[in-house]
Amino acid sequence: MQTSEGLPRVAVITGASSGIGRVAARTLAARGWRVIGTGRDPERTASAATELRAAAPGVPSDMIRVDLALLGAAKRAADEIAALSSRVDVLINNAGGTARQRVVTAEGNEETFAANHLGHYVLTGRLLPLLHAAAADSPRGATRIINVSSSAHESAPGLNWSDLQMLSDEFVPIRAYCNAKLANILFTRVLAEQLARDGIVAHAMHPGAVNTNFINHADEGTQAYLRKMELISPEEGADTLVWLATATEPGGSSGAYFHRRQAIATSAAAQDMKVAHRLWQESERLAAACA
């Protein structure tokens, strides 16, 4: 996959050190893409870097260590990416997960909300100039932002503006995760609206119940629930992700939510553009507080 100048197209993938992010990174690298991935765990990140280079000898690839729950770190990661490439053709916001209990970061944010949503909000904003650079010499719809959400968003009735991050309320880990996955889709809606005139597409997707390290970080109730489900492999979960990044069809629309290569309906809460715009404003305020 090459640009008009004959160079590899560039994909940035967060959470590329394990699970579906790692599979997507390896698959795109094997297809000739230049992949810049992020990971949090040092050993997994180093292992993924070795795997990427083996998948595509001669094509540059990089892994950056970053904890996206820290917004300052997300900003530094964007700067590192900009130092490596003058363009980003596809940004896959995949990193995230759940937790066993409430953890407040050094910046004062709840970790689940920050890692799944706020970090990607910051990273995406800082990478927009590189996405615009790619869109300037690419066919309309070829430059894409893909946000990994979940069917768990359907269990979130809405966002509590008086305690958006569940810093004061009783903390229920899976509820925090559902809220963050709802935020992923609302974020996608506004991105699609804002970037339409520039030919940049934004979509969200649900990979399915995937057998990854995600389960091990969940609270006991969530783990028990997931272990009763028929889990799919990371390769199956990554299929729609790779398709959204590379296929022609997803470039013809924007702001949709996909599962198994099909656009599907979201919850009513995920379709509320008034809420989506307010979330954007609140995210901007929280990001500015960590500048």
VOMI-929224 format. One record per residue: residue in one letter; residue number from 1; x, y, z of N, C-alpha, C in turn. Coordinates in steps of 0.1 Angstrom, whole numbers, padded with zeros to 4 digits. Layout:
// residues N
rest,nr,nX,nY,nZ,caX,caY,caZ,cX,cY,cZ
A,NUM,X,Y,Z,X,Y,Z,X,Y,Z
...
This chain:
// residues 291
rest,nr,nX,nY,nZ,caX,caY,caZ,cX,cY,cZ
M,1,0009,-0012,0000,0000,0000,0000,0009,0012,0000
Q,2,0008,0021,-0011,0017,0032,-0012,0010,0045,-0014
T,3,0017,0056,-0011,0012,0069,-0014,0015,0073,-0029
S,4,0010,0085,-0033,0012,0089,-0047,0027,0091,-0050
E,5,0036,0092,-0039,0050,0093,-0041,0057,0080,-0041
G,6,0050,0069,-0040,0056,0056,-0040,0061,0052,-0026
L,7,0057,0059,-0016,0062,0055,-0002,0051,0047,0005
P,8,0054,0040,0015,0044,0032,0022,0034,0041,0029
R,9,0021,0037,0029,0011,0045,0037,0014,0042,0051
V,10,0010,0051,0060,0013,0051,0074,0001,0049,0083
A,11,0002,0038,0091,-0009,0036,0101,-0004,0037,0115
V,12,-0011,0045,0123,-0008,0046,0137,-0018,0038,0145
I,13,-0013,0029,0153,-0022,0020,0160,-0019,0020,0175
T,14,-0029,0025,0183,-0026,0024,0198,-0030,0010,0203
G,15,-0023,0006,0214,-0026,-0007,0219,-0021,-0018,0209
A,16,-0010,-0015,0202,-0005,-0025,0192,0004,-0035,0198
S,17,0006,-0036,0211,0015,-0046,0217,0008,-0059,0221
S,18,-0006,-0059,0220,-0013,-0071,0223,-0027,-0071,0217
G,19,-0033,-0083,0217,-0047,-0084,0212,-0049,-0080,0198
I,20,-0061,-0074,0195,-0065,-0071,0182,-0056,-0060,0176
G,21,-0051,-0051,0184,-0042,-0041,0179,-0029,-0047,0174
R,22,-0024,-0057,0181,-0012,-0063,0176,-0014,-0071,0163
V,23,-0025,-0077,0162,-0028,-0085,0150,-0030,-0075,0138
A,24,-0037,-0064,0140,-0039,-0054,0130,-0026,-0048,0125
A,25,-0017,-0045,0135,-0004,-0039,0132,0004,-0049,0123
R,26,0004,-0062,0127,0012,-0072,0120,0006,-0074,0106
T,27,-0007,-0074,0105,-0013,-0076,0092,-0011,-0064,0082
L,28,-0012,-0052,0087,-0009,-0041,0079,0005,-0040,0075
A,29,0014,-0043,0084,0029,-0043,0081,0032,-0053,0070
A,30,0025,-0065,0071,0028,-0075,0061,0022,-0071,0047
R,31,0013,-0062,0047,0007,-0057,0034,0015,-0045,0029
G,32,0026,-0041,0035,0034,-0031,0030,0032,-0017,0037
W,33,0024,-0016,0047,0022,-0004,0054,0033,-0001,0064
R,34,0036,0012,0066,0045,0016,0076,0036,0017,0089
V,35,0040,0010,0099,0031,0010,0111,0039,0016,0123
I,36,0033,0025,0129,0038,0031,0142,0028,0028,0153
G,37,0032,0019,0161,0023,0014,0172,0026,0019,0185
T,38,0017,0018,0195,0020,0022,0208,0016,0010,0217
G,39,0024,0010,0229,0021,0000,0239,0025,0005,0252
R,40,0019,-0001,0263,0022,0004,0276,0033,-0005,0283
D,41,0031,-0019,0282,0040,-0028,0288,0053,-0029,0281
P,42,0065,-0027,0288,0078,-0027,0280,0081,-0040,0273
E,43,0078,-0051,0279,0082,-0064,0273,0073,-0067,0261
R,44,0060,-0065,0262,0051,-0067,0251,0054,-0057,0240
T,45,0057,-0045,0243,0060,-0035,0233,0072,-0038,0225
A,46,0083,-0043,0232,0095,-0047,0225,0093,-0059,0217
S,47,0085,-0068,0222,0082,-0081,0214,0074,-0077,0201
A,48,0064,-0068,0203,0056,-0064,0191,0065,-0057,0181
A,49,0075,-0049,0185,0084,-0042,0176,0092,-0052,0167
T,50,0097,-0063,0174,0104,-0073,0167,0095,-0080,0157
E,51,0083,-0083,0161,0073,-0090,0152,0070,-0081,0140
L,52,0068,-0068,0142,0065,-0059,0131,0076,-0059,0120
R,53,0088,-0059,0125,0100,-0058,0116,0102,-0071,0108
A,54,0098,-0082,0115,0099,-0095,0108,0088,-0097,0098
A,55,0076,-0090,0100,0065,-0091,0091,0067,-0084,0078
A,56,0076,-0074,0079,0078,-0065,0067,0092,-0061,0066
P,57,0102,-0069,0063,0116,-0065,0062,0117,-0054,0052
G,58,0125,-0044,0055,0127,-0033,0046,0117,-0022,0047
V,59,0106,-0024,0054,0096,-0013,0056,0097,-0008,0070
P,60,0099,0005,0072,0101,0010,0086,0089,0007,0095
S,61,0091,0004,0107,0081,0003,0117,0086,0007,0130
D,62,0077,0012,0139,0082,0016,0152,0071,0013,0162
M,63,0076,0011,0175,0067,0010,0186,0071,0020,0196
I,64,0061,0027,0202,0063,0038,0212,0057,0034,0225
R,65,0064,0035,0235,0059,0032,0249,0051,0044,0254
V,66,0038,0042,0257,0031,0053,0263,0019,0048,0271
D,67,0016,0054,0281,0004,0051,0289,-0006,0062,0285
L,68,-0016,0059,0277,-0026,0069,0272,-0035,0074,0283
A,69,-0035,0068,0295,-0043,0073,0306,-0037,0086,0311
L,70,-0025,0089,0308,-0018,0102,0311,-0018,0111,0299
L,71,-0025,0122,0300,-0027,0130,0288,-0014,0137,0284
G,72,-0006,0140,0294,0007,0146,0290,0015,0136,0282
A,73,0014,0123,0285,0021,0113,0278,0015,0111,0264
A,74,0002,0113,0263,-0004,0112,0250,0001,0123,0241
K,75,0003,0135,0246,0008,0146,0238,0022,0143,0234
R,76,0031,0138,0243,0044,0135,0239,0045,0124,0229
A,77,0036,0114,0230,0035,0103,0220,0032,0109,0206
A,78,0023,0119,0205,0020,0125,0192,0032,0132,0187
D,79,0040,0139,0196,0052,0145,0191,0062,0135,0186
E,80,0063,0124,0192,0072,0113,0187,0068,0108,0174
I,81,0055,0106,0172,0050,0102,0159,0053,0112,0148
A,82,0050,0125,0151,0053,0135,0142,0068,0136,0138
A,83,0077,0132,0147,0091,0132,0144,0095,0120,0135
L,84,0086,0110,0135,0089,0098,0127,0083,0099,0113
S,85,0072,0106,0112,0064,0106,0099,0058,0120,0097
S,86,0057,0124,0084,0051,0137,0081,0036,0135,0077
R,87,0031,0123,0078,0017,0120,0075,0012,0108,0083
V,88,-0001,0107,0084,-0008,0096,0090,-0020,0093,0081
D,89,-0020,0081,0074,-0031,0078,0065,-0042,0072,0073
V,90,-0039,0064,0083,-0050,0058,0091,-0046,0058,0106
L,91,-0054,0063,0114,-0052,0063,0129,-0062,0053,0135
I,92,-0057,0043,0142,-0066,0033,0148,-0065,0035,0163
N,93,-0075,0041,0169,-0075,0043,0184,-0081,0030,0190
N,94,-0072,0021,0195,-0076,0008,0199,-0073,0006,0214
A,95,-0063,0012,0220,-0059,0009,0233,-0070,0012,0243
G,96,-0070,0005,0254,-0081,0007,0264,-0082,-0006,0273
G,97,-0093,-0006,0280,-0095,-0017,0289,-0104,-0013,0301
T,98,-0105,-0022,0310,-0112,-0020,0322,-0103,-0022,0334
A,99,-0109,-0020,0346,-0101,-0022,0358,-0109,-0028,0369
R,100,-0102,-0032,0380,-0109,-0039,0391,-0115,-0029,0401
Q,101,-0109,-0017,0401,-0113,-0006,0411,-0110,0007,0405
R,102,-0115,0018,0412,-0112,0031,0407,-0097,0035,0409
V,103,-0091,0039,0399,-0077,0044,0400,-0077,0059,0394
V,104,-0072,0068,0402,-0071,0082,0398,-0057,0085,0394
T,105,-0055,0090,0382,-0041,0092,0377,-0035,0104,0384
A,106,-0022,0106,0382,-0015,0117,0388,-0021,0131,0383
E,107,-0028,0130,0371,-0034,0142,0365,-0048,0145,0370
G,108,-0053,0136,0379,-0066,0137,0385,-0078,0131,0377
N,109,-0075,0123,0367,-0085,0117,0359,-0087,0102,0363
E,110,-0099,0097,0361,-0102,0083,0364,-0096,0075,0352
E,111,-0089,0065,0356,-0080,0058,0346,-0088,0051,0334
T,112,-0099,0045,0337,-0107,0039,0327,-0112,0049,0316
F,113,-0117,0060,0321,-0122,0070,0312,-0110,0076,0304
A,114,-0099,0079,0311,-0088,0085,0305,-0081,0076,0294
A,115,-0079,0063,0298,-0072,0054,0289,-0080,0051,0276
N,116,-0094,0050,0278,-0102,0046,0267,-0107,0058,0258
H,117,-0108,0069,0265,-0113,0081,0257,-0104,0093,0257
L,118,-0101,0098,0269,-0094,0111,0269,-0080,0111,0262
G,119,-0073,0100,0264,-0060,0099,0258,-0061,0099,0243
H,120,-0071,0092,0238,-0073,0092,0223,-0078,0105,0218
Y,121,-0086,0112,0226,-0090,0126,0222,-0078,0135,0220
V,122,-0069,0134,0230,-0057,0142,0229,-0048,0138,0217
L,123,-0046,0125,0216,-0037,0120,0206,-0042,0124,0192
T,124,-0055,0122,0190,-0062,0124,0177,-0060,0139,0174
G,125,-0063,0148,0183,-0062,0162,0181,-0048,0166,0176
R,126,-0038,0161,0183,-0024,0164,0180,-0020,0158,0167
L,127,-0026,0148,0162,-0022,0141,0149,-0030,0146,0137
L,128,-0040,0155,0140,-0048,0160,0129,-0040,0166,0118
P,129,-0030,0174,0120,-0022,0180,0109,-0016,0169,0100
L,130,-0012,0158,0106,-0006,0147,0098,-0017,0139,0090
L,131,-0028,0138,0096,-0040,0133,0089,-0044,0142,0077
H,132,-0044,0155,0079,-0047,0164,0068,-0036,0163,0058
A,133,-0024,0162,0061,-0013,0161,0051,-0015,0148,0043
A,134,-0019,0137,0049,-0022,0125,0041,-0034,0127,0032
A,135,-0045,0133,0037,-0057,0135,0029,-0055,0145,0017
A,136,-0045,0154,0018,-0042,0163,0008,-0038,0157,-0005
D,137,-0031,0145,-0004,-0027,0138,-0017,-0032,0124,-0018
S,138,-0044,0122,-0012,-0050,0109,-0013,-0065,0110,-0018
P,139,-0070,0099,-0023,-0084,0100,-0027,-0093,0103,-0015
R,140,-0104,0109,-0018,-0114,0113,-0007,-0118,0100,0000
G,141,-0118,0100,0013,-0122,0088,0021,-0111,0078,0024
A,142,-0099,0080,0018,-0088,0071,0020,-0081,0073,0034
T,143,-0082,0085,0039,-0076,0089,0052,-0087,0086,0062
R,144,-0083,0079,0073,-0094,0074,0082,-0089,0074,0097
I,145,-0099,0076,0105,-0098,0075,0119,-0107,0064,0124
I,146,-0102,0053,0131,-0111,0042,0135,-0110,0041,0150
N,147,-0121,0042,0157,-0122,0041,0171,-0128,0028,0175
V,148,-0120,0020,0183,-0125,0008,0188,-0134,0010,0200
S,149,-0147,0007,0198,-0157,0008,0209,-0161,-0006,0213
S,150,-0174,-0008,0217,-0178,-0021,0221,-0193,-0021,0222
S,151,-0199,-0032,0221,-0214,-0033,0224,-0217,-0030,0238
A,152,-0207,-0029,0247,-0209,-0025,0261,-0215,-0011,0262
H,153,-0213,-0003,0251,-0219,0011,0252,-0234,0010,0253
E,154,-0240,-0001,0249,-0255,-0002,0249,-0260,-0002,0264
S,155,-0251,-0005,0273,-0255,-0006,0287,-0253,0007,0295
A,156,-0248,0017,0287,-0247,0031,0293,-0259,0039,0289
P,157,-0267,0043,0299,-0279,0050,0295,-0276,0065,0291
G,158,-0265,0070,0295,-0261,0083,0292,-0250,0087,0302
L,159,-0244,0100,0300,-0233,0104,0307,-0238,0114,0318
N,160,-0232,0113,0330,-0236,0121,0341,-0226,0133,0341
W,161,-0231,0144,0337,-0223,0156,0336,-0218,0161,0350
S,162,-0225,0158,0360,-0220,0163,0373,-0209,0154,0379
D,163,-0207,0142,0373,-0196,0134,0377,-0192,0125,0365
L,164,-0187,0131,0355,-0185,0124,0342,-0176,0112,0343
Q,165,-0166,0113,0352,-0156,0103,0353,-0158,0094,0366
M,166,-0170,0095,0372,-0173,0087,0384,-0162,0088,0394
L,167,-0158,0101,0397,-0148,0104,0407,-0154,0105,0421
S,168,-0167,0108,0421,-0174,0110,0434,-0184,0099,0437
D,169,-0191,0094,0426,-0201,0084,0428,-0195,0071,0432
E,170,-0203,0062,0437,-0198,0048,0439,-0192,0043,0426
F,171,-0181,0037,0426,-0174,0033,0414,-0177,0018,0411
V,172,-0183,0016,0399,-0186,0003,0394,-0177,0001,0381
P,173,-0167,-0007,0382,-0158,-0008,0371,-0164,-0010,0357
I,174,-0173,-0019,0356,-0179,-0022,0343,-0188,-0010,0338
R,175,-0194,-0003,0347,-0202,0009,0343,-0192,0019,0338
A,176,-0181,0021,0344,-0171,0031,0339,-0166,0027,0325
Y,177,-0165,0014,0323,-0161,0009,0309,-0172,0012,0299
C,178,-0184,0009,0303,-0195,0011,0293,-0196,0026,0290
N,179,-0194,0035,0300,-0195,0049,0297,-0184,0053,0287
A,180,-0172,0048,0289,-0160,0051,0281,-0163,0046,0266
K,181,-0169,0035,0265,-0172,0030,0251,-0183,0038,0245
L,182,-0192,0043,0252,-0202,0053,0247,-0195,0065,0242
A,183,-0185,0070,0250,-0178,0082,0247,-0170,0080,0233
N,184,-0165,0068,0231,-0158,0065,0219,-0167,0067,0206
I,185,-0179,0063,0207,-0188,0065,0196,-0193,0080,0194
L,186,-0195,0086,0206,-0199,0101,0205,-0187,0109,0199
F,187,-0175,0105,0203,-0163,0112,0198,-0162,0110,0183
T,188,-0165,0098,0178,-0165,0095,0164,-0175,0103,0156
R,189,-0187,0105,0162,-0198,0113,0155,-0193,0127,0153
V,190,-0186,0133,0162,-0182,0147,0161,-0170,0148,0151
L,191,-0161,0138,0152,-0150,0138,0142,-0155,0137,0128
A,192,-0165,0128,0126,-0171,0127,0112,-0177,0140,0107
E,193,-0183,0147,0116,-0190,0160,0113,-0179,0170,0110
Q,194,-0169,0171,0118,-0159,0181,0116,-0150,0179,0104
L,195,-0147,0167,0101,-0137,0164,0091,-0143,0160,0077
A,196,-0156,0161,0076,-0163,0157,0063,-0158,0165,0051
R,197,-0156,0178,0053,-0152,0186,0042,-0138,0184,0037
D,198,-0130,0178,0046,-0116,0175,0043,-0114,0161,0037
G,199,-0124,0153,0036,-0123,0140,0030,-0118,0130,0040
I,200,-0117,0133,0053,-0112,0123,0063,-0124,0116,0069
V,201,-0124,0103,0069,-0135,0095,0074,-0132,0091,0089
A,202,-0143,0090,0097,-0142,0085,0110,-0152,0075,0113
H,203,-0149,0063,0117,-0158,0053,0120,-0155,0047,0134
A,204,-0165,0040,0140,-0163,0033,0153,-0166,0018,0150
M,205,-0161,0009,0158,-0164,-0005,0156,-0164,-0013,0169
H,206,-0171,-0024,0168,-0172,-0034,0179,-0165,-0046,0174
P,207,-0154,-0050,0181,-0147,-0062,0176,-0153,-0076,0179
G,208,-0162,-0075,0189,-0168,-0088,0194,-0161,-0091,0208
A,209,-0166,-0102,0214,-0160,-0107,0226,-0147,-0115,0223
V,210,-0136,-0108,0225,-0123,-0114,0220,-0115,-0120,0232
N,211,-0109,-0131,0230,-0101,-0138,0240,-0087,-0131,0240
T,212,-0086,-0120,0248,-0073,-0113,0250,-0070,-0111,0264
N,213,-0060,-0103,0267,-0055,-0100,0280,-0065,-0091,0287
F,214,-0075,-0085,0280,-0085,-0076,0286,-0092,-0083,0297
I,215,-0095,-0096,0296,-0103,-0103,0306,-0095,-0103,0320
N,216,-0082,-0104,0320,-0075,-0105,0332,-0074,-0093,0340
H,217,-0077,-0081,0334,-0077,-0069,0342,-0091,-0065,0347
A,218,-0101,-0072,0343,-0115,-0069,0347,-0118,-0073,0362
D,219,-0128,-0068,0368,-0132,-0072,0381,-0138,-0086,0380
E,220,-0139,-0093,0392,-0143,-0107,0392,-0156,-0110,0385
G,221,-0166,-0101,0387,-0179,-0103,0381,-0178,-0102,0366
T,222,-0171,-0093,0361,-0170,-0092,0346,-0162,-0103,0341
Q,223,-0151,-0108,0348,-0144,-0119,0343,-0153,-0132,0342
A,224,-0161,-0134,0353,-0170,-0146,0353,-0180,-0145,0341
Y,225,-0185,-0133,0339,-0195,-0131,0328,-0188,-0134,0314
L,226,-0176,-0129,0312,-0169,-0131,0299,-0165,-0145,0297
R,227,-0162,-0152,0308,-0157,-0166,0306,-0169,-0175,0302
K,228,-0181,-0171,0304,-0192,-0179,0300,-0196,-0177,0285
M,229,-0190,-0166,0279,-0193,-0163,0265,-0184,-0171,0256
E,230,-0188,-0173,0244,-0180,-0179,0234,-0171,-0168,0228
L,231,-0158,-0168,0232,-0149,-0158,0228,-0143,-0161,0214
I,232,-0140,-0151,0207,-0134,-0152,0194,-0119,-0149,0195
S,233,-0111,-0153,0185,-0097,-0151,0185,-0093,-0136,0182
P,234,-0082,-0131,0186,-0078,-0118,0182,-0077,-0116,0167
E,235,-0074,-0127,0160,-0074,-0126,0145,-0088,-0123,0140
E,236,-0098,-0130,0145,-0112,-0127,0141,-0116,-0113,0145
G,237,-0112,-0109,0157,-0116,-0095,0162,-0110,-0084,0154
A,238,-0098,-0087,0149,-0091,-0076,0141,-0095,-0076,0127
D,239,-0103,-0085,0122,-0106,-0086,0108,-0114,-0073,0103
T,240,-0124,-0069,0111,-0131,-0057,0107,-0122,-0044,0108
L,241,-0113,-0045,0118,-0104,-0033,0120,-0096,-0031,0108
V,242,-0090,-0042,0103,-0081,-0041,0091,-0090,-0038,0078
W,243,-0102,-0043,0078,-0111,-0040,0066,-0114,-0025,0066
L,244,-0117,-0020,0078,-0120,-0005,0079,-0109,0003,0075
A,245,-0097,-0001,0077,-0085,0006,0074,-0081,0006,0059
T,246,-0085,-0005,0052,-0080,-0008,0039,-0090,-0009,0028
A,247,-0102,-0013,0031,-0112,-0016,0020,-0117,-0003,0014
T,248,-0122,-0004,0002,-0128,0008,-0004,-0141,0012,0002
E,249,-0150,0003,0005,-0163,0006,0010,-0164,0015,0022
P,250,-0156,0013,0032,-0158,0022,0044,-0154,0037,0041
G,251,-0147,0039,0030,-0144,0053,0026,-0155,0061,0021
G,252,-0166,0054,0018,-0178,0061,0012,-0187,0067,0021
S,253,-0185,0065,0034,-0194,0070,0045,-0185,0075,0056
S,254,-0191,0081,0067,-0184,0085,0078,-0194,0085,0090
G,255,-0188,0083,0102,-0196,0083,0114,-0204,0071,0117
A,256,-0201,0060,0111,-0209,0048,0113,-0202,0039,0124
Y,257,-0209,0028,0127,-0205,0019,0138,-0206,0005,0132
F,258,-0195,-0002,0132,-0194,-0015,0124,-0191,-0027,0133
H,259,-0196,-0038,0129,-0193,-0051,0135,-0194,-0062,0124
R,260,-0184,-0070,0123,-0183,-0080,0113,-0185,-0074,0098
R,261,-0178,-0063,0096,-0178,-0056,0083,-0191,-0051,0079
Q,262,-0200,-0050,0089,-0213,-0044,0086,-0216,-0032,0094
A,263,-0222,-0022,0089,-0227,-0010,0097,-0239,-0015,0105
I,264,-0239,-0013,0118,-0250,-0017,0126,-0255,-0005,0135
A,265,-0266,-0006,0141,-0272,0005,0149,-0265,0006,0162
T,266,-0264,0018,0167,-0259,0020,0181,-0271,0022,0190
S,267,-0268,0024,0203,-0279,0028,0212,-0284,0042,0209
A,268,-0295,0045,0215,-0301,0059,0213,-0291,0069,0219
A,269,-0285,0066,0230,-0276,0075,0237,-0264,0079,0228
A,270,-0260,0069,0220,-0248,0071,0211,-0251,0079,0199
Q,271,-0264,0082,0197,-0268,0090,0185,-0271,0104,0188
D,272,-0270,0108,0200,-0274,0122,0205,-0263,0132,0202
M,273,-0264,0140,0192,-0253,0149,0188,-0252,0160,0198
K,274,-0262,0164,0205,-0261,0174,0215,-0251,0169,0226
V,275,-0253,0157,0230,-0245,0150,0240,-0231,0149,0235
A,276,-0229,0145,0222,-0216,0144,0216,-0208,0157,0216
H,277,-0215,0168,0213,-0208,0181,0213,-0204,0185,0227
R,278,-0213,0182,0237,-0209,0185,0251,-0198,0177,0256
L,279,-0197,0164,0252,-0186,0156,0256,-0173,0161,0250
W,280,-0174,0166,0237,-0162,0172,0231,-0157,0184,0239
Q,281,-0166,0192,0243,-0162,0204,0251,-0157,0200,0265
E,282,-0163,0191,0271,-0157,0186,0284,-0144,0180,0282
S,283,-0142,0172,0272,-0129,0166,0269,-0118,0176,0267
E,284,-0122,0187,0259,-0112,0198,0257,-0108,0205,0270
R,285,-0118,0207,0279,-0115,0213,0292,-0106,0204,0300
L,286,-0108,0191,0300,-0100,0182,0308,-0086,0181,0302
A,287,-0085,0181,0289,-0072,0181,0282,-0064,0193,0285
A,288,-0071,0205,0285,-0064,0218,0288,-0059,0218,0302
A,289,-0066,0212,0311,-0062,0212,0325,-0049,0204,0327
C,290,-0046,0195,0318,-0033,0187,0319,-0022,0192,0310
A,291,-0024,0204,0304,-0014,0209,0295,-0001,0212,0302
